[in-house]
Amino acid sequence: MALRDVLSLYGRIGLIVAAFAFVAGIVAGPVLEKVLFSQLTVTERSTQPELPPAGTSSERQAGKPG
């Protein structure tokens, strides 16, 4: 093969690889953005017992019939 043919072959292979990388970047960009920059939501369990509503406990203490 002549030098011109070898350069032509490598040029075509390079363009194909570049095209695939370009398309992969377009497709993977939004996916990676969601994965890398997603906000994590962390919830903690409350260790304190919940208090009953204020109206019901005062009625029980007052001795009102229910």
N, CA, C and O atoms as CSV, one atom per row, in Angstrom:
chain,resi,resn,atom,element,x,y,z
A,1,MET,N,N,0.849,-1.184,0.000
A,1,MET,CA,C,0.000,0.000,0.000
A,1,MET,C,C,0.889,1.240,0.000
A,1,MET,O,O,1.949,1.280,0.625
A,2,ALA,N,N,0.433,2.206,-0.696
A,2,ALA,CA,C,1.171,3.464,-0.752
A,2,ALA,C,C,0.880,4.280,0.501
A,2,ALA,O,O,-0.119,4.046,1.181
A,3,LEU,N,N,1.729,5.213,0.798
A,3,LEU,CA,C,1.575,6.060,1.982
A,3,LEU,C,C,0.253,6.822,1.937
A,3,LEU,O,O,-0.388,7.044,2.964
A,4,ARG,N,N,-0.135,7.213,0.742
A,4,ARG,CA,C,-1.387,7.953,0.592
A,4,ARG,C,C,-2.576,7.075,0.972
A,4,ARG,O,O,-3.515,7.565,1.598
A,5,ASP,N,N,-2.562,5.802,0.614
A,5,ASP,CA,C,-3.647,4.889,0.958
A,5,ASP,C,C,-3.709,4.629,2.464
A,5,ASP,O,O,-4.792,4.555,3.045
A,6,VAL,N,N,-2.561,4.494,3.077
A,6,VAL,CA,C,-2.520,4.257,4.524
A,6,VAL,C,C,-3.074,5.465,5.272
A,6,VAL,O,O,-3.862,5.316,6.206
A,7,LEU,N,N,-2.666,6.640,4.864
A,7,LEU,CA,C,-3.186,7.851,5.508
A,7,LEU,C,C,-4.688,8.005,5.299
A,7,LEU,O,O,-5.407,8.454,6.191
A,8,SER,N,N,-5.150,7.627,4.112
A,8,SER,CA,C,-6.578,7.694,3.823
A,8,SER,C,C,-7.353,6.720,4.713
A,8,SER,O,O,-8.413,7.063,5.237
A,9,LEU,N,N,-6.823,5.506,4.881
A,9,LEU,CA,C,-7.471,4.504,5.726
A,9,LEU,C,C,-7.510,4.972,7.178
A,9,LEU,O,O,-8.563,4.910,7.812
A,10,TYR,N,N,-6.385,5.437,7.713
A,10,TYR,CA,C,-6.353,5.920,9.089
A,10,TYR,C,C,-7.243,7.147,9.281
A,10,TYR,O,O,-7.833,7.333,10.345
A,11,GLY,N,N,-7.335,7.975,8.253
A,11,GLY,CA,C,-8.206,9.144,8.336
A,11,GLY,C,C,-9.662,8.756,8.439
A,11,GLY,O,O,-10.413,9.338,9.221
A,12,ARG,N,N,-10.073,7.754,7.636
A,12,ARG,CA,C,-11.458,7.283,7.697
A,12,ARG,C,C,-11.758,6.645,9.047
A,12,ARG,O,O,-12.820,6.880,9.625
A,13,ILE,N,N,-10.826,5.837,9.552
A,13,ILE,CA,C,-11.037,5.210,10.859
A,13,ILE,C,C,-11.121,6.276,11.950
A,13,ILE,O,O,-11.938,6.167,12.865
A,14,GLY,N,N,-10.295,7.283,11.857
A,14,GLY,CA,C,-10.332,8.371,12.831
A,14,GLY,C,C,-11.646,9.133,12.797
A,14,GLY,O,O,-12.188,9.498,13.840
A,15,LEU,N,N,-12.159,9.372,11.593
A,15,LEU,CA,C,-13.445,10.063,11.482
A,15,LEU,C,C,-14.595,9.225,12.042
A,15,LEU,O,O,-15.512,9.754,12.671
A,16,ILE,N,N,-14.537,7.922,11.810
A,16,ILE,CA,C,-15.581,7.040,12.341
A,16,ILE,C,C,-15.544,7.041,13.867
A,16,ILE,O,O,-16.583,7.142,14.520
A,17,VAL,N,N,-14.350,6.929,14.428
A,17,VAL,CA,C,-14.223,6.949,15.891
A,17,VAL,C,C,-14.692,8.284,16.447
A,17,VAL,O,O,-15.376,8.318,17.470
A,18,ALA,N,N,-14.341,9.375,15.797
A,18,ALA,CA,C,-14.760,10.695,16.260
A,18,ALA,C,C,-16.279,10.853,16.192
A,18,ALA,O,O,-16.888,11.449,17.081
A,19,ALA,N,N,-16.894,10.309,15.116
A,19,ALA,CA,C,-18.353,10.392,14.990
A,19,ALA,C,C,-19.036,9.609,16.100
A,19,ALA,O,O,-20.008,10.083,16.689
A,20,PHE,N,N,-18.530,8.401,16.393
A,20,PHE,CA,C,-19.120,7.623,17.481
A,20,PHE,C,C,-18.942,8.321,18.820
A,20,PHE,O,O,-19.862,8.319,19.638
A,21,ALA,N,N,-17.802,8.906,19.057
A,21,ALA,CA,C,-17.571,9.612,20.313
A,21,ALA,C,C,-18.486,10.828,20.431
A,21,ALA,O,O,-18.978,11.131,21.517
A,22,PHE,N,N,-18.713,11.520,19.324
A,22,PHE,CA,C,-19.597,12.685,19.322
A,22,PHE,C,C,-21.032,12.286,19.649
A,22,PHE,O,O,-21.686,12.923,20.475
A,23,VAL,N,N,-21.519,11.232,18.999
A,23,VAL,CA,C,-22.890,10.769,19.250
A,23,VAL,C,C,-23.011,10.239,20.672
A,23,VAL,O,O,-24.015,10.487,21.340
A,24,ALA,N,N,-22.004,9.513,21.144
A,24,ALA,CA,C,-22.046,8.996,22.514
A,24,ALA,C,C,-22.055,10.132,23.523
A,24,ALA,O,O,-22.713,10.034,24.559
A,25,GLY,N,N,-21.337,11.203,23.237
A,25,GLY,CA,C,-21.349,12.354,24.128
A,25,GLY,C,C,-22.699,13.034,24.181
A,25,GLY,O,O,-23.133,13.484,25.242
A,26,ILE,N,N,-23.365,13.111,23.039
A,26,ILE,CA,C,-24.695,13.724,22.995
A,26,ILE,C,C,-25.700,12.879,23.766
A,26,ILE,O,O,-26.542,13.413,24.488
A,27,VAL,N,N,-25.613,11.569,23.613
A,27,VAL,CA,C,-26.563,10.679,24.288
A,27,VAL,C,C,-26.257,10.594,25.778
A,27,VAL,O,O,-27.174,10.628,26.599
A,28,ALA,N,N,-24.984,10.484,26.136
A,28,ALA,CA,C,-24.625,10.272,27.532
A,28,ALA,C,C,-24.637,11.554,28.356
A,28,ALA,O,O,-24.671,11.485,29.585
A,29,GLY,N,N,-24.610,12.696,27.731
A,29,GLY,CA,C,-24.579,13.957,28.470
A,29,GLY,C,C,-25.741,14.140,29.425
A,29,GLY,O,O,-25.513,14.354,30.615
A,30,PRO,N,N,-26.979,14.067,28.955
A,30,PRO,CA,C,-28.111,14.227,29.875
A,30,PRO,C,C,-28.197,13.125,30.930
A,30,PRO,O,O,-28.602,13.377,32.065
A,31,VAL,N,N,-27.817,11.906,30.553
A,31,VAL,CA,C,-27.871,10.804,31.512
A,31,VAL,C,C,-26.859,11.027,32.628
A,31,VAL,O,O,-27.185,10.870,33.805
A,32,LEU,N,N,-25.648,11.386,32.268
A,32,LEU,CA,C,-24.626,11.628,33.280
A,32,LEU,C,C,-24.951,12.846,34.131
A,32,LEU,O,O,-24.623,12.881,35.317
A,33,GLU,N,N,-25.588,13.833,33.540
A,33,GLU,CA,C,-25.955,15.022,34.303
A,33,GLU,C,C,-26.955,14.663,35.392
A,33,GLU,O,O,-26.857,15.159,36.515
A,34,LYS,N,N,-27.914,13.806,35.068
A,34,LYS,CA,C,-28.895,13.393,36.067
A,34,LYS,C,C,-28.247,12.560,37.156
A,34,LYS,O,O,-28.598,12.687,38.329
A,35,VAL,N,N,-27.310,11.713,36.780
A,35,VAL,CA,C,-26.673,10.834,37.768
A,35,VAL,C,C,-25.712,11.616,38.656
A,35,VAL,O,O,-25.720,11.444,39.875
A,36,LEU,N,N,-24.893,12.464,38.066
A,36,LEU,CA,C,-23.852,13.140,38.830
A,36,LEU,C,C,-24.361,14.314,39.647
A,36,LEU,O,O,-23.825,14.593,40.719
A,37,PHE,N,N,-25.382,15.006,39.166
A,37,PHE,CA,C,-25.839,16.215,39.828
A,37,PHE,C,C,-27.224,16.072,40.430
A,37,PHE,O,O,-27.913,17.073,40.628
A,38,SER,N,N,-27.652,14.838,40.729
A,38,SER,CA,C,-28.961,14.657,41.341
A,38,SER,C,C,-28.876,15.016,42.810
A,38,SER,O,O,-27.869,14.759,43.469
A,39,GLN,N,N,-29.937,15.608,43.313
A,39,GLN,CA,C,-29.967,16.000,44.713
A,39,GLN,C,C,-30.486,14.823,45.528
A,39,GLN,O,O,-31.527,14.247,45.213
A,40,LEU,N,N,-29.761,14.480,46.562
A,40,LEU,CA,C,-30.175,13.397,47.423
A,40,LEU,C,C,-31.054,13.950,48.533
A,40,LEU,O,O,-30.756,14.998,49.107
A,41,THR,N,N,-32.129,13.250,48.830
A,41,THR,CA,C,-33.012,13.644,49.900
A,41,THR,C,C,-32.821,12.667,51.047
A,41,THR,O,O,-33.006,11.461,50.886
A,42,VAL,N,N,-32.452,13.194,52.197
A,42,VAL,CA,C,-32.209,12.355,53.357
A,42,VAL,C,C,-33.249,12.702,54.408
A,42,VAL,O,O,-33.433,13.868,54.759
A,43,THR,N,N,-33.925,11.679,54.905
A,43,THR,CA,C,-34.886,11.889,55.980
A,43,THR,C,C,-34.373,11.192,57.227
A,43,THR,O,O,-33.759,10.127,57.150
A,44,GLU,N,N,-34.628,11.799,58.370
A,44,GLU,CA,C,-34.201,11.232,59.640
A,44,GLU,C,C,-35.417,10.804,60.431
A,44,GLU,O,O,-36.476,11.430,60.391
A,45,ARG,N,N,-35.223,9.717,61.147
A,45,ARG,CA,C,-36.287,9.282,62.031
A,45,ARG,C,C,-36.294,10.160,63.274
A,45,ARG,O,O,-35.243,10.552,63.780
A,46,SER,N,N,-37.454,10.451,63.741
A,46,SER,CA,C,-37.573,11.242,64.950
A,46,SER,C,C,-37.391,10.324,66.155
A,46,SER,O,O,-38.047,9.286,66.246
A,47,THR,N,N,-36.514,10.691,67.071
A,47,THR,CA,C,-36.286,9.877,68.258
A,47,THR,C,C,-37.209,10.288,69.393
A,47,THR,O,O,-37.327,9.564,70.382
A,48,GLN,N,N,-37.859,11.425,69.273
A,48,GLN,CA,C,-38.778,11.882,70.308
A,48,GLN,C,C,-40.166,11.320,70.023
A,48,GLN,O,O,-40.579,11.267,68.865
A,49,PRO,N,N,-40.899,10.895,71.064
A,49,PRO,CA,C,-42.266,10.414,70.833
A,49,PRO,C,C,-43.161,11.579,70.441
A,49,PRO,O,O,-42.981,12.709,70.895
A,50,GLU,N,N,-44.113,11.277,69.601
A,50,GLU,CA,C,-45.028,12.330,69.164
A,50,GLU,C,C,-45.971,12.691,70.301
A,50,GLU,O,O,-46.443,11.819,71.032
A,51,LEU,N,N,-46.239,13.973,70.441
A,51,LEU,CA,C,-47.144,14.451,71.472
A,51,LEU,C,C,-48.576,14.367,70.968
A,51,LEU,O,O,-48.827,14.630,69.792
A,52,PRO,N,N,-49.523,14.005,71.832
A,52,PRO,CA,C,-50.927,13.982,71.388
A,52,PRO,C,C,-51.412,15.397,71.143
A,52,PRO,O,O,-50.827,16.347,71.663
A,53,PRO,N,N,-52.456,15.554,70.372
A,53,PRO,CA,C,-52.997,16.898,70.124
A,53,PRO,C,C,-53.380,17.573,71.432
A,53,PRO,O,O,-53.801,16.905,72.376
A,54,ALA,N,N,-53.239,18.863,71.492
A,54,ALA,CA,C,-53.428,19.622,72.732
A,54,ALA,C,C,-54.865,19.548,73.244
A,54,ALA,O,O,-55.069,19.511,74.458
A,55,GLY,N,N,-55.850,19.525,72.378
A,55,GLY,CA,C,-57.247,19.545,72.799
A,55,GLY,C,C,-57.669,18.270,73.498
A,55,GLY,O,O,-58.452,18.335,74.445
A,56,THR,N,N,-57.192,17.129,73.080
A,56,THR,CA,C,-57.650,15.872,73.661
A,56,THR,C,C,-57.072,15.632,75.045
A,56,THR,O,O,-57.781,15.122,75.913
A,57,SER,N,N,-55.822,15.977,75.286
A,57,SER,CA,C,-55.219,15.714,76.594
A,57,SER,C,C,-55.815,16.624,77.667
A,57,SER,O,O,-55.986,16.181,78.802
A,58,SER,N,N,-56.134,17.865,77.353
A,58,SER,CA,C,-56.705,18.768,78.347
A,58,SER,C,C,-58.134,18.365,78.692
A,58,SER,O,O,-58.573,18.569,79.824
A,59,GLU,N,N,-58.857,17.803,77.747
A,59,GLU,CA,C,-60.212,17.359,78.018
A,59,GLU,C,C,-60.200,16.159,78.951
A,59,GLU,O,O,-61.072,16.040,79.812
A,60,ARG,N,N,-59.223,15.265,78.795
A,60,ARG,CA,C,-59.133,14.093,79.661
A,60,ARG,C,C,-58.772,14.506,81.084
A,60,ARG,O,O,-59.294,13.941,82.046
A,61,GLN,N,N,-57.893,15.475,81.222
A,61,GLN,CA,C,-57.476,15.904,82.539
A,61,GLN,C,C,-58.595,16.640,83.257
A,61,GLN,O,O,-58.666,16.591,84.485
A,62,ALA,N,N,-59.453,17.307,82.540
A,62,ALA,CA,C,-60.522,18.060,83.137
A,62,ALA,C,C,-61.646,17.130,83.610
A,62,ALA,O,O,-62.483,17.544,84.412
A,63,GLY,N,N,-61.679,15.889,83.130
A,63,GLY,CA,C,-62.697,14.939,83.576
A,63,GLY,C,C,-63.993,15.078,82.805
A,63,GLY,O,O,-65.046,14.679,83.301
A,64,LYS,N,N,-63.944,15.622,81.630
A,64,LYS,CA,C,-65.148,15.739,80.816
A,64,LYS,C,C,-65.485,14.390,80.231
A,64,LYS,O,O,-64.588,13.669,79.792
A,65,PRO,N,N,-66.751,14.030,80.211
A,65,PRO,CA,C,-67.123,12.732,79.607
A,65,PRO,C,C,-66.890,12.761,78.095
A,65,PRO,O,O,-67.067,13.786,77.436
A,66,GLY,N,N,-66.493,11.616,77.578
A,66,GLY,CA,C,-66.153,11.560,76.159
A,66,GLY,C,C,-67.171,10.900,75.407
A,66,GLY,O,O,-67.048,10.763,74.190
